[in-house]
């Protein structure tokens, strides 16, 4: 995947080459300057639109998975969700003092597959527990007071 900066640079180079060869035969420096100025504004727009089109296919959503069996591990959850689409990561939450699983976690999936996973897996039984699957809410930022 190309970054927007590389796409913009490539488009700008192409426009500059066109300007150079188009105006080489004629000695019209003013027209060249205007053309280069216009392309400097058009190139980032072209690069940004191609970057936006690429990012939609790579978009990832995080799903909350609750009421998990305590014996379930990341591999089992990954296999379960992989039946619905591309899984990027699985994080099962543990108690920081005891190290035991807390019965919930998060699965990152491609955005295109996440709705399908919620519909297919929410309120279904997994290892004798009824799963709760929904799109995760944004975690509020903790406020740090330096007072």
Secondary structure, 3 states (H helix, E strand, C coil): CCCHHHHHHHHHHHHHHHHHHHHHCCCCHHHHHHHHHHHHHHHHHHHHHHHHHHHHHHCEEEEEEECCCCCCCHHHHHHHHHCCCCEEEEEEEECCCCCCEEEEEEEEEEHHHHHHHHHHHCCCEECCEECEEEECCCCCCCCCCCC
